[in-house]
Amino acid sequence: MAWIQPLDPCHNVLVSCLVAILPVAVIFWALVVRKLKGYQASLLATAAALLIAVIVYRMPPGLALLSAANGALYGLFPICWIVFTAVFLFNTTIRSGQFEVIRGFMAGITADRRIQALLIAFSFGSFLEGTAGFGAPVAITAAMLTALGFQPLYAAGLCLIANTAPVAFGSIGIPVTVAAQVTGLPELAISQIIGRTLPFLSALLPFYLVILMAGFKKAREVAPAALVSGLSFALIQFLSANYLGPSLPDVLAGIGSILSLLILLRFWKPRNVWRFPGETADIRPTKQGPVDIPATGGEPATQPTNGDEPQTGRDREAPGRLLWAFSPFLLLTLLIVTWGLAPVKEWLTAHGTLQFAFPGLHNAIADRNGPVAHIFKFNYFSAAGTAIMVAAILSLTISGLSAKQGLEVLGATLRQLRFTILSIAVVLAFAYLMNDSGITPTIARSLADTGVLFPFFAPVLGWLGVFITGSDTSSNALFGKLQSATASSIGVDPIVTVGANVSGGVIGKMISPQSIAVAAAAGKLVGRESDLFRFTVKHSLILLFLICCMVLAQAYLFKWIIPIYKI
């Protein structure tokens, strides 16, 4: 007989909610107050969740341990598989010298760190999110910025914040597809309401990023670049989300933003070239990475250029050499898009999937909808990480590296990510245990009891879901039905709150322990996850409040923004 999740184990909604929040509070305390390493904070939070699940929720200890094991296994595959292959591919470009060519080309386009961040963290990261998702964009862009000479903390932090704009439509629109599946609402309608919310954030985000880097005064110097980058992205995101659906907004908006910014830079340059405090005019990456400079204090280094910047990189590199240098990322893009095509995905899944019911856990837990299935799907052919690994292997031949050198890079990457892999596995163990025990549903139910104010709190639910699970897709699967049912019960169009779950979730991505672990690994900050968390958490809360206000206005004041649809 299945064990039934209790939603109010303390027989008092407020007390049950306060108890349920404790494991989440432990993570904040461990990272912000105690400044522990990521895997240490995750282990403490998992231990707290385990105690509450067994003692307060009366979950059988065996089920609790099996739930955590199931989550850890999911963390290893597909999440760690994607992160490992993405970092491996990037490390091959460092070993082969391809990234040095890319670095020279980027310096030729602009030596200004502010604009480099817009091109790589915002635009290129958005494109990667639309194709790969699941941590690969942050892993690749943070590593790129660090190798370009960015301070590691800034590189990782900026990439996490920049990644908020595209998450809702990541992995060819999977988060929206899942939201539609669990709620029964039209996929296009959900895409449309998100496409009428997030473009406002997308338009502001580039300027917001530059302010974080250089302050408001220095941000004004590159206002044209920030406006072109953000507005082009927002416009394309709006049009594609509203008229094409959820599959292509990130891909098209990312490409459009890059092209728009490159065109602008042919006719306009910032008056001063901005660099980090203490940075020389020609900083080069080393095997250990650039020296990390504290995030506060010091004046940014600027160089008057009279509108002109050094063109050495662009002039020096021939088109063929540039094609060689960018070939790993071109292969990555081609293979990820190919892997995402329905016929290809279906064939790969059919010929390379091992699927089984998790022993002792499958249908052993019941929520309000009945027994909960726990099926582990080992889709080793169709997984995005496999596409990235194929791209990396093919890139070895193109780059000129031998098989021996490739194996050396592979081993070095595994050593580099050993603590990251541990962190991600523990974080997913925590997430699964929170969900299976009823702790997360207790928090969700409490937010649903806010009545007419629920639209304001609807994004908070999505934010919390992504913070816990690390995935907007998982958050939508977890809370989508609750969002829809609660909205209908208070007379609000359910498309508003379901869209809010997706939109709020993107803000939680930047502080999710899973994302923090990925960014820390890519930015050579393993052991400094608490610094990275403190860098991003305040910005997550600021942007979350903005989304909450927008959703509340959509629900009651600007109903004309809600798309017309039929179920």
N, C-alpha and C positions, 0 to 999 in steps of 0.2 A: 504494500500500500504506500502511495506517495505521501511524502511529508508536505504539509500545507504551509505556505508562507504566511506569517502573521503581519498585517500592516500596522497594527496598533498593539505591540507586545506589552506596553506599559499601561494599557487601558486608559490612556489619556493622550490625545493627539499631540498636544504641545510637548509633553514629556518624551513621548516616543520620537518625535522629530528631533529634539535636542540630543537624545541619545544617538540617533542615526547619523547626526552630523559629526559626531566625535571623530570617526576615522578620517574624514575629510579635514577636520581641524588639525589632526595630528600631522598631516602632510604639510599644511601651512606653517605650523609651529616648528616642525623639524627643518624646513627649508629657510624660513624667514628668521626665526628666532635663534634656533640652535645652529643653523648654517651647516647642516650635515650634508654628506654626499648623497647623490640621488638614490643609489641603491639602499643606503642606510635609511633614508627617509621612507622609502617604499616598503622596506621590511618592517619598520615600526608601524606604519599605517596598516599593513596587512595583518600584523599581530593584533592590533587594536580591533580591526574588523572581525578577526577570527574569535576573539574573546567575546565581543558583543553578539556575534551570530550564535555562538554556543550558549552563552549565559543568559542573554536577554531574549533572543529570538527562539531559543530552545531548538536550534538546528542540530541534528545529530552530528557529532564531531567527524565521523567518517565522511558524511556528505560534504561538510565544510572543507575538509582536506581535498576531497576529490574535485570539488568546484574550483579550488585554488589551482590544483594541478592542471585542470582543463584550461584555465586561463593562461597559465604559464606556457602550456604547449602551443596555444594560439599565438602567444607573444613570440615564440621561437619561429613559428611558421603561420602566417606569411610575413609578419611584421619585421622580425629580425632578418629574415631572408632578403627583404627589400632593402633595408638599411645597409646590410653587409655588401650586397652586390653593387649598390649605388656608390658607396665609399670606395670599394675595390676598383670600379671603373674610373673614378676620379683619380685614385692613387696611381693608376697606370699612366694617366696623362702627365702626372708629375714625374714619374720615373723615366718616361720616354722623352721628356722635353717638350711635349706638345703644349702643356699648359704655359710654359715660358713664352711660346709664340703667341698664345691667346692673350697672355698678360701684356706683351708688347703691343698687340693689336688694340687692346682695350685702352692702354696708355696713349696710343695714337689717336683714338677717338676722343678721349678726354682723360687728363690726369687728375681731374677733380673727383675726390672721393664721394661727394654728394651725388653726382650724376652716375658714377659707377654703381652706387647702391641702388639707384632707381632702375638702371638697366638690368642688373643681375638679381638683386633680392626681390624687387617688385615684378618687373615685366617677365624676365626669364623664369623666375620662380613660379609665377602664375601659369606660364605655359607648361612647365613640368608638372605642376599640380593637376592641370587638366588632362595630362596624358598618363602620368604614373600615380601620383598621390601617395598616401600611406607612408609619409616620412621622407620619400626620396627627394622632393624639392628642397626641403630644408637641409638635408644631408649634403646635397650637391652644391647649392648656392652658398651655404655657410663655409664649406671647404674652399670654394672658389674665392670668396672675399678674403678669407684668411690667407690664402696663398698669394693673393694680390697685394697683401701688406696691411690689411685692415686689422685693427685690434681685435683679437679673438672674441672678447665679450661683446663688442659692438657688432661684429659680423654675425654671430649666432643670434643675438637679441634682435637685430634688425630683420634678419631672415624670418624669425618666428613671427614678428609683428606684421611684416609684409605678406606673410602667408595667409593672413586672415581674409583678404579680399577674394581669393579664388576657391577656398575650401568647400563652399556650398556646392560647387559644380565640379569638384575634383573627380579624378578617375573616370572621365567621360560621363559625368553626371550621376554617378552611383548613389550619392546621398539623397538626391531628389527621387530617383527611381525607387529606392527603399521606402522613403516616406510615402510615396504613392501606393506602394504595395500594401503597407500595413494599415493605411487609413481608408483605402478605397477611393480617394480623391484623384482627379485627373492629374497626370504627371505634368502636362503643359500648364495647368492652372497654378500648381505649386511653383513651377519654374517662373511663371509670370510674376507672382507676388514677391518672390525672392528677387527677381530682376527689377522690381520697383522699390526695393529696399536697399540692397547692397550697393548699387551704383553710387548712392550718396556717399557711402563709406569709401568706396573705391576712388572717387574723385578727390577726397580729402587726404587719403592715406599717403601718397607720395610727399606732400608738403609736411605732413605729420612726421614722417620718417626723417626728413631733412632737419626739421626742428630738433628732433631728438639727437641728431648727430652734431649739429653746429649751432643751435640756438636760433631764435626768431630772426635776428638781424642778418645772420649769414644765410638763412633760408630764403630771405627776400632776394638775395643776389641770384638765386637760381629759380625764382618763381616761374619764369617762362617754361623751364624744363619740367618742373613739378606739375604745372597746369597741363601741359601737353601730355605728359605721361599719364596723369590721373584722369583727365577728361576724355582722352581717346579710349582708354581702357573702360571707363564707365559707360561711354556711349555704345561701344561695341558689346559690352556685357549686357546692357539694357536691351539692345536690338536682338541679339541672338537668344537671350533668355526668353524674350516675349514672343518671338516669331519663329525660332528654330527649335526651341526646346532646351533641355538641360545638358545635352552632350557636348556642345562646342563653345560655350561662352568663355571658358578659360583659355582654350587653345587659340581662338580667334582674337580675344582681347589681349592676350599676352603678345602675340605676333604683331597686332596692330599698334600696341603701345611701344614696342621696340622700334618698329619702322618709323612711327611718328616722331619719336625722340631722335633717331638718327637723322631724319630729314631736318629737324629743327637745328641740330648741331652743325649742319652744313652752312647755315646762314647766321647762327648766333652762338656766341661763347660767353661764359661767365667772365666778368671783369677780373676776378681773382681766382686762382687755383687753390682750392681748400684742401688741406691735409690735416692729419691728426697731430695733436701736440707732440713736439719732439721728433716728428717724422722728417727725414731728409727728402730732398727732391727726387731721389732715385732709390727708394727702398726696394729691396728685393727679397723674395721669400727664401728661407733657409729650410733645411731638413727639420729643424725644430719649430719652424713657423716664426712669424714676427713677434717681437717683444710686446707683451700686453701692457698697456698703459692704463692707469685707473680711469674710470668713467667720468670722474669729476675733477675739476681743477685744471688750470692751464689754459692758455689761449691757443686757438687753432692756428696752425701754420698756414699762411697764405702767401701767394706769389703774384704780384701784378703781372698781367700778361697783355694788357691793352687789347683784350679780346682774342688774342692768339694763344694757342697751346702747342706744346711740342708735338710734332707729327712723326716722330722717329719710328714708332711702332708701325703705323699705317704705311709709311713710305718704305720701310725696310722689308716688310714681309711681302713676298710674291703671292698672287692668288692661289697658286698650287700648294704652297706651303701652308697658307691659311686653311685651305680645304683639308689638308692632312691634319692640321692641329685640331680642327673642329670635328673631324670625322667621328670620334667616339660619341659625341653628343648628337650628331646627325643620325648615326646608326641607332642610338638610344631612342630618338624620336620616331624614326621609321618603324622600329620593332615594337615599341609600345603601342603606337597607333595600329599596327597590323594585329598585334595580340588582342586589341580591343574590338576588332571587327567581329560581328556576331558569328559568321560562318567559321572563322578561324578559331574563335574562342570555344565554340561548341565542339569543333573537331579536337582541339587540344584537351578540353575537359573530358571528352569521351574516351580518349586514348591515354590519358595520363592522370587519373584521379583514383586515390585510395580513400574510401569513405567508410566510416564505421561509427556505431553508437558507442559513446564513451562508457566503458564498463562501470557499473555500479551507480552511475549518475543519470543516464538516459531515462527520462520519465519517472525519476525517483523524487522529483520536486514538483509541486503543483502550485500555480498562482491562481488568480481569480478566473482565468480562462481554462484551467485544467492542467494536466501534466505538461511539463516543459521538456521539449526534446533537446538532447545534447548530442548532436552529430558533429564529429570532427571530419573536416573535408581537407584532405591532403592533395590539392590539385597542383602537382609538381610541374606539369607542363604549362598550364594556362595562367599560373601566378605571374604577377607583374615582375617579381624578382627574377624569375627565370628569363624573361625577355631582357632584363638589364644584364644578367650574367652572359647571355648569348652575345649581346652587344659588346660586353667587355672582352670576351674571348676573341671575337672577330677583330676587335680593335687592337689586340696584341699583334696580330699579323700585320695590320696596316701601320702600326706605330714603329715596327721594327724590333720589338722586344722578343727575346727568345722564350721558349717554354720555361726554361730554368728561371729567367728573370720574372716571368709571370707568376711562377709558384712562389718566388721570394716576396713579391708584392702581395700575393694572396695571404701568405703567412703573416706578414707585417700588418696587414689589415685586420686579420683575426686578433692579433695581439692588441692592436689599437682599440678594438671594439669589445674586448672581453668584459669590461665592467658595464658598458652600454647594454650588451646582450643580457647580462644579469639584471640590470635595472628594468629593462622592458619586460622581461619574463615575470619579474615580481609585480610590476605595475598591472599587468594583465591578470595576474592571479588575484590581486586586490580588486580589480574591476569585476571579474566574474563572481567572486565571493560576495561583494556588495549587492550584486543583482540577484543572485540565487538565494541569498539569505532573506531577502525582503528589505534590506536596509535602504537601498536606493529607491524602491517603490514607496517606502514610508515618507521619504523626503518629497517625492513627487506628489503624493497624495496631499501633503500639507500645503504645498504651493497651489494645488488645484482647489483648495478650500478658501481661496482668497476672494471668490465671488466676482463681482464686476471689475475688480482690479486684476483679474487673472491675465488679461492681455499684456499688462505691464510685466508680469512675472513669467509669462510664457517663454521669452528668450532666456531667462535665468535657468529654466529647466533644461533647455538645450545646451546652455553654457556648462551647467553642472554635469550633464551627460557626457559631453566631450572631455571635460576635465577628468572625469572618472575613467572613461573608456579609451580616450585618446583618439576617437574616431567620430566624425559627424554622422557617418553611416550608422554606426552602432547606436548613437544617441537617438537617431530618428527611429530605428527599429525598436528601441526601448520605450520611448515616450510619445511616438507619433499618435498612437491610438488614444492615449490619455489626453493629449492636446486637442484632438478632434472632438472627442466626447464631451470634454469640459466646456469647450467653446459653444457647442450646440446647446448645452444645458443652461447657459446664461444668455443665449440669444445673440451670440457673436458668430459671424461666418467662420467655420472651422478652417478655411483656407488661410486665414490670418494667423491663427496660432500654430498651425502646422508649419507654415512658412517661417514663423518666429522661432520655432524649434531649430530649424535649419540655420537661420541667420544668427541666432544667439550662439549656436554651436561653434560657428567659425571664430568667435571671439574667445571661446574657451580653449581653442587649439594651442594658442601661444603659451599657455601656462600648464597644459597637461603634462604630467610627469613623463609620459611617453615621449612627447615632443621635445621636452627639455633634455631628456637623455640623448635623443638623436642629435639635436643641435650642439650639445656639449661635446659629443664624440667628433662631429664634423669640424667644430671650431677649436679642437684640442683643449677643451675645458673640462675633461673628465675629472671629477672630484670637486668641481666648482659649480655644480648645478644650482646650489643655493644662490650664488651671485646672479646667475642667469634668471632664476625664478624671480628674484627681487627686482631685476631689471625690467621684466615684462608685466608683473602682476598689476601694477597701478594702471598701466595702459590698457590692460584687459578690462579692468573695472570701469575706466572712463568710457571706453568704446561700448561696453555692455550697456551702460546707462543710456547712451545715445540711442542704441537699438531699441531698448525698452520704451523709451519715449516715442519713437517712431511707430512702433507696433501699437501702442495705446492710441495714438492719433489715428492710425489706420482703422482701428476697430470702431471708434465712435465719432471722429470728426471728419475724416477724409475717406468716407466709404466709397467714393467714386474711383479710388485707386485699386479697389478689389476687382480682380478679373471676373468676367461673366463666364460661367461654365455649367456644364451638365454632368451629373454623375451617371 
